[in-house]
Amino acid sequence: MVPVAISVHETTAGCARSLRRFLNTIDCAEALNTDMTNLTPDLVFGDQGFIGGFRALGLPVGGIDIALPGSSAVEIIPRCYMGSTGALWLLERIMNELMNG
């Protein structure tokens, strides 16, 4: 699974640089700021409204709500989103979404 389109609304210069460097490393630099209008991704990261927009068009996408607060679940236990623990959390979310839709 590789990124096909990435849109970042708020960031710092350092984060933007790191994101560009990472995308170059995995040979996906063209994904940054790519228009998603004509794409049918397998998995969408965003808020519920963004994910719902794809589903409303009848597109068979899985969605991972990364906006705070998420309306689909209440999470009380603190989560680490960075490093190996964050990668495991993200992998768990992806697998559950792909299995359960």
N, CA, C and O atoms as CSV, one atom per row, in Angstrom:
chain,resi,resn,atom,element,x,y,z
A,1,MET,N,N,0.847,-1.153,0.000
A,1,MET,CA,C,0.000,0.000,0.000
A,1,MET,C,C,0.905,1.233,0.000
A,1,MET,O,O,1.796,1.351,0.841
A,2,VAL,N,N,0.678,2.141,-0.936
A,2,VAL,CA,C,1.469,3.365,-1.033
A,2,VAL,C,C,0.531,4.568,-1.085
A,2,VAL,O,O,-0.610,4.442,-1.528
A,3,PRO,N,N,0.996,5.720,-0.640
A,3,PRO,CA,C,0.145,6.915,-0.724
A,3,PRO,C,C,-0.025,7.365,-2.176
A,3,PRO,O,O,0.942,7.419,-2.935
A,4,VAL,N,N,-1.265,7.686,-2.553
A,4,VAL,CA,C,-1.533,8.193,-3.893
A,4,VAL,C,C,-1.871,9.673,-3.880
A,4,VAL,O,O,-1.710,10.355,-4.892
A,5,ALA,N,N,-2.338,10.177,-2.744
A,5,ALA,CA,C,-2.647,11.603,-2.625
A,5,ALA,C,C,-2.542,12.001,-1.167
A,5,ALA,O,O,-3.075,11.325,-0.287
A,6,ILE,N,N,-1.852,13.102,-0.919
A,6,ILE,CA,C,-1.677,13.617,0.435
A,6,ILE,C,C,-1.982,15.102,0.417
A,6,ILE,O,O,-1.444,15.855,-0.394
A,7,SER,N,N,-2.852,15.508,1.325
A,7,SER,CA,C,-3.171,16.922,1.479
A,7,SER,C,C,-3.028,17.272,2.954
A,7,SER,O,O,-3.675,16.655,3.801
A,8,VAL,N,N,-2.199,18.243,3.266
A,8,VAL,CA,C,-1.966,18.664,4.637
A,8,VAL,C,C,-2.450,20.101,4.769
A,8,VAL,O,O,-2.019,20.981,4.024
A,9,HIS,N,N,-3.349,20.334,5.723
A,9,HIS,CA,C,-3.933,21.665,5.860
A,9,HIS,C,C,-3.146,22.574,6.793
A,9,HIS,O,O,-3.032,23.772,6.533
A,10,GLU,N,N,-2.605,22.032,7.863
A,10,GLU,CA,C,-1.826,22.833,8.798
A,10,GLU,C,C,-0.535,22.092,9.125
A,10,GLU,O,O,-0.558,20.914,9.481
A,11,THR,N,N,0.577,22.782,9.003
A,11,THR,CA,C,1.854,22.150,9.324
A,11,THR,C,C,2.902,23.229,9.592
A,11,THR,O,O,2.676,24.414,9.349
A,12,THR,N,N,4.027,22.797,10.088
A,12,THR,CA,C,5.165,23.695,10.259
A,12,THR,C,C,6.133,23.451,9.110
A,12,THR,O,O,6.029,22.445,8.409
A,13,ALA,N,N,7.053,24.351,8.921
A,13,ALA,CA,C,8.039,24.195,7.845
A,13,ALA,C,C,8.860,22.923,8.040
A,13,ALA,O,O,9.150,22.217,7.074
A,14,GLY,N,N,9.235,22.629,9.282
A,14,GLY,CA,C,10.024,21.433,9.564
A,14,GLY,C,C,9.257,20.154,9.262
A,14,GLY,O,O,9.816,19.211,8.703
A,15,CYS,N,N,7.980,20.118,9.630
A,15,CYS,CA,C,7.154,18.932,9.343
A,15,CYS,C,C,6.963,18.765,7.844
A,15,CYS,O,O,7.015,17.646,7.334
A,16,ALA,N,N,6.744,19.857,7.138
A,16,ALA,CA,C,6.558,19.792,5.684
A,16,ALA,C,C,7.824,19.268,5.017
A,16,ALA,O,O,7.750,18.456,4.095
A,17,ARG,N,N,8.979,19.727,5.476
A,17,ARG,CA,C,10.262,19.263,4.944
A,17,ARG,C,C,10.441,17.766,5.198
A,17,ARG,O,O,10.857,17.022,4.310
A,18,SER,N,N,10.123,17.335,6.416
A,18,SER,CA,C,10.245,15.920,6.772
A,18,SER,C,C,9.306,15.062,5.931
A,18,SER,O,O,9.684,13.976,5.490
A,19,LEU,N,N,8.092,15.542,5.711
A,19,LEU,CA,C,7.133,14.799,4.894
A,19,LEU,C,C,7.638,14.670,3.459
A,19,LEU,O,O,7.586,13.586,2.879
A,20,ARG,N,N,8.127,15.773,2.883
A,20,ARG,CA,C,8.670,15.718,1.514
A,20,ARG,C,C,9.860,14.768,1.419
A,20,ARG,O,O,9.981,14.001,0.463
A,21,ARG,N,N,10.731,14.827,2.414
A,21,ARG,CA,C,11.913,13.955,2.429
A,21,ARG,C,C,11.486,12.485,2.515
A,21,ARG,O,O,12.035,11.640,1.808
A,22,PHE,N,N,10.507,12.176,3.381
A,22,PHE,CA,C,10.021,10.808,3.510
A,22,PHE,C,C,9.391,10.329,2.207
A,22,PHE,O,O,9.665,9.214,1.761
A,23,LEU,N,N,8.554,11.157,1.595
A,23,LEU,CA,C,7.905,10.770,0.341
A,23,LEU,C,C,8.929,10.548,-0.766
A,23,LEU,O,O,8.762,9.649,-1.590
A,24,ASN,N,N,9.973,11.349,-0.795
A,24,ASN,CA,C,11.054,11.127,-1.766
A,24,ASN,C,C,11.746,9.797,-1.508
A,24,ASN,O,O,12.087,9.077,-2.447
A,25,THR,N,N,11.955,9.467,-0.229
A,25,THR,CA,C,12.623,8.226,0.142
A,25,THR,C,C,11.854,7.002,-0.343
A,25,THR,O,O,12.456,6.016,-0.768
A,26,ILE,N,N,10.517,7.067,-0.280
A,26,ILE,CA,C,9.709,5.913,-0.701
A,26,ILE,C,C,9.208,6.061,-2.134
A,26,ILE,O,O,8.329,5.321,-2.575
A,27,ASP,N,N,9.775,7.025,-2.854
A,27,ASP,CA,C,9.457,7.257,-4.263
A,27,ASP,C,C,7.975,7.572,-4.494
A,27,ASP,O,O,7.359,7.082,-5.441
A,28,CYS,N,N,7.422,8.402,-3.606
A,28,CYS,CA,C,6.009,8.793,-3.710
A,28,CYS,C,C,5.836,10.310,-3.607
A,28,CYS,O,O,4.798,10.786,-3.147
A,29,ALA,N,N,6.845,11.067,-4.031
A,29,ALA,CA,C,6.795,12.524,-3.911
A,29,ALA,C,C,5.615,13.126,-4.658
A,29,ALA,O,O,5.088,14.162,-4.252
A,30,GLU,N,N,5.192,12.483,-5.754
A,30,GLU,CA,C,4.091,13.022,-6.551
A,30,GLU,C,C,2.753,12.974,-5.815
A,30,GLU,O,O,1.797,13.620,-6.243
A,31,ALA,N,N,2.668,12.220,-4.715
A,31,ALA,CA,C,1.415,12.108,-3.960
A,31,ALA,C,C,1.078,13.401,-3.210
A,31,ALA,O,O,-0.094,13.690,-2.966
A,32,LEU,N,N,2.101,14.176,-2.846
A,32,LEU,CA,C,1.870,15.398,-2.083
A,32,LEU,C,C,1.104,16.410,-2.918
A,32,LEU,O,O,1.529,16.778,-4.013
A,33,ASN,N,N,-0.014,16.849,-2.398
A,33,ASN,CA,C,-0.916,17.830,-3.028
A,33,ASN,C,C,-1.533,17.342,-4.339
A,33,ASN,O,O,-1.942,18.155,-5.168
A,34,THR,N,N,-1.605,16.030,-4.536
A,34,THR,CA,C,-2.292,15.470,-5.702
A,34,THR,C,C,-3.791,15.604,-5.510
A,34,THR,O,O,-4.298,15.336,-4.420
A,35,ASP,N,N,-4.505,16.012,-6.540
A,35,ASP,CA,C,-5.958,16.147,-6.490
A,35,ASP,C,C,-6.594,14.765,-6.365
A,35,ASP,O,O,-6.298,13.868,-7.155
A,36,MET,N,N,-7.460,14.595,-5.384
A,36,MET,CA,C,-8.078,13.300,-5.124
A,36,MET,C,C,-9.379,13.097,-5.895
A,36,MET,O,O,-10.008,12.047,-5.768
A,37,THR,N,N,-9.787,14.064,-6.679
A,37,THR,CA,C,-11.084,14.019,-7.342
A,37,THR,C,C,-11.297,12.766,-8.173
A,37,THR,O,O,-12.376,12.176,-8.116
A,38,ASN,N,N,-10.320,12.349,-8.929
A,38,ASN,CA,C,-10.484,11.210,-9.833
A,38,ASN,C,C,-9.850,9.925,-9.313
A,38,ASN,O,O,-9.605,8.997,-10.083
A,39,LEU,N,N,-9.584,9.867,-8.014
A,39,LEU,CA,C,-8.940,8.698,-7.440
A,39,LEU,C,C,-9.935,7.847,-6.661
A,39,LEU,O,O,-10.914,8.367,-6.125
A,40,THR,N,N,-9.692,6.563,-6.597
A,40,THR,CA,C,-10.470,5.665,-5.749
A,40,THR,C,C,-9.487,4.949,-4.835
A,40,THR,O,O,-9.033,3.848,-5.145
A,41,PRO,N,N,-9.160,5.572,-3.708
A,41,PRO,CA,C,-8.184,4.960,-2.810
A,41,PRO,C,C,-8.792,3.767,-2.071
A,41,PRO,O,O,-10.011,3.665,-1.936
A,42,ASP,N,N,-7.936,2.873,-1.598
A,42,ASP,CA,C,-8.388,1.746,-0.784
A,42,ASP,C,C,-8.667,2.190,0.643
A,42,ASP,O,O,-9.564,1.666,1.303
A,43,LEU,N,N,-7.893,3.158,1.112
A,43,LEU,CA,C,-7.979,3.602,2.490
A,43,LEU,C,C,-7.803,5.111,2.535
A,43,LEU,O,O,-6.916,5.658,1.879
A,44,VAL,N,N,-8.655,5.788,3.316
A,44,VAL,CA,C,-8.613,7.244,3.427
A,44,VAL,C,C,-8.398,7.615,4.894
A,44,VAL,O,O,-9.073,7.091,5.780
A,45,PHE,N,N,-7.457,8.518,5.139
A,45,PHE,CA,C,-7.221,9.049,6.476
A,45,PHE,C,C,-7.771,10.471,6.502
A,45,PHE,O,O,-7.438,11.271,5.627
A,46,GLY,N,N,-8.597,10.800,7.475
A,46,GLY,CA,C,-9.153,12.140,7.583
A,46,GLY,C,C,-10.253,12.158,8.623
A,46,GLY,O,O,-10.396,11.216,9.402
A,47,ASP,N,N,-11.036,13.235,8.637
A,47,ASP,CA,C,-12.153,13.268,9.572
A,47,ASP,C,C,-13.344,12.517,8.981
A,47,ASP,O,O,-13.323,12.127,7.814
A,48,GLN,N,N,-14.380,12.317,9.795
A,48,GLN,CA,C,-15.532,11.531,9.355
A,48,GLN,C,C,-16.215,12.143,8.130
A,48,GLN,O,O,-16.703,11.415,7.265
A,49,GLY,N,N,-16.253,13.467,8.052
A,49,GLY,CA,C,-16.871,14.117,6.900
A,49,GLY,C,C,-16.106,13.852,5.617
A,49,GLY,O,O,-16.703,13.613,4.567
A,50,PHE,N,N,-14.799,13.894,5.702
A,50,PHE,CA,C,-13.949,13.642,4.536
A,50,PHE,C,C,-14.126,12.200,4.056
A,50,PHE,O,O,-14.295,11.949,2.862
A,51,ILE,N,N,-14.085,11.269,4.989
A,51,ILE,CA,C,-14.275,9.850,4.657
A,51,ILE,C,C,-15.681,9.631,4.112
A,51,ILE,O,O,-15.865,8.923,3.122
A,52,GLY,N,N,-16.662,10.236,4.754
A,52,GLY,CA,C,-18.045,10.102,4.325
A,52,GLY,C,C,-18.282,10.618,2.917
A,52,GLY,O,O,-19.148,10.107,2.207
A,53,GLY,N,N,-17.520,11.629,2.502
A,53,GLY,CA,C,-17.645,12.157,1.145
A,53,GLY,C,C,-17.336,11.100,0.091
A,53,GLY,O,O,-18.014,11.017,-0.933
A,54,PHE,N,N,-16.317,10.302,0.346
A,54,PHE,CA,C,-15.981,9.217,-0.579
A,54,PHE,C,C,-17.070,8.154,-0.583
A,54,PHE,O,O,-17.471,7.659,-1.636
A,55,ARG,N,N,-17.540,7.813,0.607
A,55,ARG,CA,C,-18.576,6.778,0.709
A,55,ARG,C,C,-19.892,7.247,0.104
A,55,ARG,O,O,-20.624,6.447,-0.478
A,56,ALA,N,N,-20.200,8.530,0.234
A,56,ALA,CA,C,-21.437,9.073,-0.347
A,56,ALA,C,C,-21.425,8.981,-1.870
A,56,ALA,O,O,-22.479,8.890,-2.501
A,57,LEU,N,N,-20.239,9.006,-2.453
A,57,LEU,CA,C,-20.107,8.852,-3.902
A,57,LEU,C,C,-20.170,7.386,-4.328
A,57,LEU,O,O,-20.074,7.072,-5.514
A,58,GLY,N,N,-20.333,6.494,-3.352
A,58,GLY,CA,C,-20.407,5.071,-3.654
A,58,GLY,C,C,-19.056,4.415,-3.829
A,58,GLY,O,O,-18.972,3.294,-4.331
A,59,LEU,N,N,-17.997,5.096,-3.425
A,59,LEU,CA,C,-16.652,4.527,-3.569
A,59,LEU,C,C,-16.366,3.569,-2.417
A,59,LEU,O,O,-16.619,3.908,-1.261
A,60,PRO,N,N,-15.851,2.400,-2.706
A,60,PRO,CA,C,-15.613,1.388,-1.667
A,60,PRO,C,C,-14.310,1.640,-0.922
A,60,PRO,O,O,-13.325,0.933,-1.135
A,61,VAL,N,N,-14.300,2.633,-0.057
A,61,VAL,CA,C,-13.077,2.971,0.662
A,61,VAL,C,C,-13.210,2.635,2.134
A,61,VAL,O,O,-14.288,2.720,2.722
A,62,GLY,N,N,-12.080,2.250,2.712
A,62,GLY,CA,C,-11.995,2.140,4.160
A,62,GLY,C,C,-11.556,3.490,4.685
A,62,GLY,O,O,-10.877,4.236,3.979
A,63,GLY,N,N,-11.926,3.815,5.900
A,63,GLY,CA,C,-11.572,5.116,6.453
A,63,GLY,C,C,-11.012,5.014,7.848
A,63,GLY,O,O,-11.529,4.274,8.686
A,64,ILE,N,N,-9.944,5.763,8.099
A,64,ILE,CA,C,-9.347,5.868,9.422
A,64,ILE,C,C,-9.533,7.310,9.868
A,64,ILE,O,O,-8.964,8.229,9.279
A,65,ASP,N,N,-10.341,7.504,10.923
A,65,ASP,CA,C,-10.601,8.852,11.436
A,65,ASP,C,C,-9.400,9.310,12.257
A,65,ASP,O,O,-9.131,8.771,13.331
A,66,ILE,N,N,-8.679,10.309,11.743
A,66,ILE,CA,C,-7.501,10.812,12.458
A,66,ILE,C,C,-7.737,12.208,13.010
A,66,ILE,O,O,-6.816,12.833,13.537
A,67,ALA,N,N,-8.964,12.701,12.891
A,67,ALA,CA,C,-9.290,14.022,13.421
A,67,ALA,C,C,-9.706,13.887,14.881
A,67,ALA,O,O,-10.188,12.838,15.308
A,68,LEU,N,N,-9.516,14.939,15.622
A,68,LEU,CA,C,-9.937,14.943,17.020
A,68,LEU,C,C,-11.062,15.950,17.192
A,68,LEU,O,O,-10.930,17.062,16.681
A,69,PRO,N,N,-12.133,15.650,17.856
A,69,PRO,CA,C,-12.476,14.317,18.340
A,69,PRO,C,C,-13.135,13.513,17.251
A,69,PRO,O,O,-13.837,14.072,16.408
A,70,GLY,N,N,-12.929,12.227,17.247
A,70,GLY,CA,C,-13.592,11.320,16.318
A,70,GLY,C,C,-14.979,10.998,16.828
A,70,GLY,O,O,-15.174,10.825,18.031
A,71,SER,N,N,-15.935,10.916,15.937
A,71,SER,CA,C,-17.306,10.685,16.383
A,71,SER,C,C,-17.668,9.219,16.443
A,71,SER,O,O,-18.725,8.881,16.977
A,72,SER,N,N,-16.841,8.333,15.920
A,72,SER,CA,C,-17.219,6.929,15.855
A,72,SER,C,C,-16.773,6.115,17.062
A,72,SER,O,O,-17.254,4.999,17.262
A,73,ALA,N,N,-15.877,6.643,17.858
A,73,ALA,CA,C,-15.382,5.880,19.005
A,73,ALA,C,C,-14.913,6.828,20.094
A,73,ALA,O,O,-14.459,7.941,19.828
A,74,VAL,N,N,-15.034,6.362,21.313
A,74,VAL,CA,C,-14.502,7.105,22.454
A,74,VAL,C,C,-13.248,6.384,22.899
A,74,VAL,O,O,-13.280,5.186,23.180
A,75,GLU,N,N,-12.155,7.101,22.963
A,75,GLU,CA,C,-10.891,6.504,23.388
A,75,GLU,C,C,-10.382,7.286,24.584
A,75,GLU,O,O,-10.108,8.483,24.493
A,76,ILE,N,N,-10.260,6.597,25.696
A,76,ILE,CA,C,-9.857,7.243,26.940
A,76,ILE,C,C,-8.386,7.003,27.238
A,76,ILE,O,O,-7.719,7.872,27.800
A,77,ILE,N,N,-7.873,5.838,26.870
A,77,ILE,CA,C,-6.482,5.500,27.132
A,77,ILE,C,C,-5.588,6.305,26.206
A,77,ILE,O,O,-5.815,6.317,24.996
A,78,PRO,N,N,-4.570,6.983,26.746
A,78,PRO,CA,C,-3.664,7.757,25.886
A,78,PRO,C,C,-2.990,6.863,24.846
A,78,PRO,O,O,-2.600,5.733,25.142
A,79,ARG,N,N,-2.860,7.377,23.642
A,79,ARG,CA,C,-2.247,6.631,22.546
A,79,ARG,C,C,-0.986,7.363,22.080
A,79,ARG,O,O,-0.924,8.592,22.070
A,80,CYS,N,N,-0.009,6.584,21.704
A,80,CYS,CA,C,1.197,7.133,21.100
A,80,CYS,C,C,1.052,6.983,19.594
A,80,CYS,O,O,0.832,5.877,19.101
A,81,TYR,N,N,1.171,8.077,18.862
A,81,TYR,CA,C,1.004,8.043,17.413
A,81,TYR,C,C,2.333,8.041,16.665
A,81,TYR,O,O,2.349,7.957,15.437
A,82,MET,N,N,3.433,8.132,17.380
A,82,MET,CA,C,4.744,8.171,16.761
A,82,MET,C,C,5.537,6.926,17.158
A,82,MET,O,O,5.198,6.246,18.126
A,83,GLY,N,N,6.581,6.641,16.409
A,83,GLY,CA,C,7.468,5.540,16.732
A,83,GLY,C,C,6.841,4.178,16.495
A,83,GLY,O,O,5.836,4.058,15.795
A,84,SER,N,N,7.444,3.150,17.087
A,84,SER,CA,C,6.962,1.789,16.850
A,84,SER,C,C,5.585,1.556,17.460
A,84,SER,O,O,4.784,0.819,16.885
A,85,THR,N,N,5.290,2.160,18.603
A,85,THR,CA,C,3.960,2.015,19.205
A,85,THR,C,C,2.907,2.663,18.321
A,85,THR,O,O,1.821,2.111,18.145
A,86,GLY,N,N,3.213,3.816,17.769
A,86,GLY,CA,C,2.285,4.479,16.854
A,86,GLY,C,C,2.079,3.680,15.585
A,86,GLY,O,O,0.969,3.626,15.056
A,87,ALA,N,N,3.137,3.061,15.094
A,87,ALA,CA,C,3.020,2.230,13.889
A,87,ALA,C,C,2.112,1.038,14.152
A,87,ALA,O,O,1.319,0.663,13.289
A,88,LEU,N,N,2.219,0.437,15.336
A,88,LEU,CA,C,1.341,-0.687,15.683
A,88,LEU,C,C,-0.110,-0.231,15.790
A,88,LEU,O,O,-1.018,-0.927,15.334
A,89,TRP,N,N,-0.331,0.945,16.396
A,89,TRP,CA,C,-1.689,1.493,16.501
A,89,TRP,C,C,-2.271,1.706,15.107
A,89,TRP,O,O,-3.417,1.337,14.848
A,90,LEU,N,N,-1.494,2.292,14.221
A,90,LEU,CA,C,-1.958,2.555,12.869
A,90,LEU,C,C,-2.217,1.257,12.107
A,90,LEU,O,O,-3.221,1.140,11.405
A,91,LEU,N,N,-1.330,0.297,12.240
A,91,LEU,CA,C,-1.515,-0.996,11.589
A,91,LEU,C,C,-2.785,-1.675,12.090
A,91,LEU,O,O,-3.525,-2.268,11.305
A,92,GLU,N,N,-3.036,-1.592,13.385
A,92,GLU,CA,C,-4.263,-2.162,13.955
A,92,GLU,C,C,-5.497,-1.500,13.358
A,92,GLU,O,O,-6.451,-2.186,12.991
A,93,ARG,N,N,-5.488,-0.175,13.258
A,93,ARG,CA,C,-6.617,0.548,12.673
A,93,ARG,C,C,-6.829,0.156,11.209
A,93,ARG,O,O,-7.961,-0.082,10.789
A,94,ILE,N,N,-5.761,0.090,10.443
A,94,ILE,CA,C,-5.864,-0.265,9.023
A,94,ILE,C,C,-6.438,-1.667,8.864
A,94,ILE,O,O,-7.351,-1.886,8.069
A,95,MET,N,N,-5.902,-2.604,9.620
A,95,MET,CA,C,-6.385,-3.980,9.490
A,95,MET,C,C,-7.862,-4.096,9.875
A,95,MET,O,O,-8.632,-4.759,9.182
A,96,ASN,N,N,-8.257,-3.455,10.973
A,96,ASN,CA,C,-9.657,-3.507,11.380
A,96,ASN,C,C,-10.569,-2.866,10.352
A,96,ASN,O,O,-11.656,-3.378,10.084
A,97,GLU,N,N,-10.142,-1.755,9.773
A,97,GLU,CA,C,-10.976,-1.075,8.785
A,97,GLU,C,C,-11.113,-1.920,7.524
A,97,GLU,O,O,-12.206,-2.026,6.968
A,98,LEU,N,N,-10.024,-2.518,7.071
A,98,LEU,CA,C,-10.087,-3.337,5.866
A,98,LEU,C,C,-10.892,-4.621,6.090
A,98,LEU,O,O,-11.541,-5.114,5.168
A,99,MET,N,N,-10.852,-5.154,7.294
A,99,MET,CA,C,-11.600,-6.374,7.592
A,99,MET,C,C,-13.085,-6.097,7.835
A,99,MET,O,O,-13.945,-6.890,7.451
A,100,ASN,N,N,-13.373,-4.962,8.475
A,100,ASN,CA,C,-14.750,-4.677,8.872
A,100,ASN,C,C,-15.457,-3.656,7.992
A,100,ASN,O,O,-16.678,-3.510,8.059
A,101,GLY,N,N,-14.685,-2.946,7.164
A,101,GLY,CA,C,-15.276,-1.941,6.281
A,101,GLY,C,C,-15.731,-0.813,7.057
A,101,GLY,O,O,-16.262,0.147,6.498
